[in-house]
Amino acid sequence: MMFLVFGVTRDVAKKTALKKCTLVEGFGKNMIQLTQEQYEKKVDDLTQNLYKSMKPVKLSYSLSSPTRAKEFLKLVQQQVECRDLTIRYRKPTGKFNPKTKKPMMAMTVYKGEIL
């Protein structure tokens, strides 16, 4: 069984904001080139909004045990500003994919025991 750490960090929000922000505003003849200060302010504002509103995303690779996941979780808390940190694992739903005939899995929050 593999465990993953999910959550939202300021770094993840900033990476997403950098992908969404551009150095220009407007379209066609109304296009305006932003200065570096305007661009940085735009990125900071979007980072703040994303940090507050993002759904938790996967922060770690597959970890072999819950203790390793807890260690990773503690490291993340010490290193960066973060929220909604959880440890999750893949749990079979009991259903099968009709095309592949493989069991369907769901990410379940780890609460200290695996059912």
QUISULGI-V923698 format. One record per pair of residues at least 12 apart in sequence whose ideal C-beta (glycine too) atoms are under 6 Angstrom apart, sorted by the first residue. I is the first residue (numbers start at 1). J is the second residue. D is the distance in Angstrom with one decimal. If there is no record, write none. Layout:
i=<I/I>
j=<J/J>
d=<D/D>
//
This chain:
i=<1/2/3/3/3/3/3/4/4/4/5/5/5/5/5/5/6/6/6/6/7/7/7/7/7/8/8/8/8/9/9/10/10/10/11/13/13/13/14/16/17/17/17/17/21/21/23/56/60/66/69/73/86/87/88/88/89/90/91/91/92/93>
j=<89/62/63/66/69/87/89/58/60/88/59/60/69/72/73/87/56/58/86/88/56/59/82/84/85/54/56/83/84/80/82/51/80/81/80/47/50/51/47/50/43/46/47/50/42/43/39/84/72/110/87/85/109/110/107/109/110/105/106/108/105/106>
d=<5.7/3.8/4.7/5.6/4.2/5.7/5.1/5.6/5.7/5.3/4.8/4.1/5.6/5.3/5.4/5.9/4.3/5.8/5.2/5.4/5.1/5.5/5.4/5.2/3.8/4.8/5.6/5.3/5.5/4.8/4.4/5.7/5.8/4.4/5.6/5.0/4.1/4.1/4.7/5.5/5.2/4.0/4.3/5.7/5.4/5.0/5.7/4.9/5.2/5.9/4.5/5.5/5.2/4.2/4.6/5.6/5.5/4.5/5.7/4.2/5.9/5.1>
//
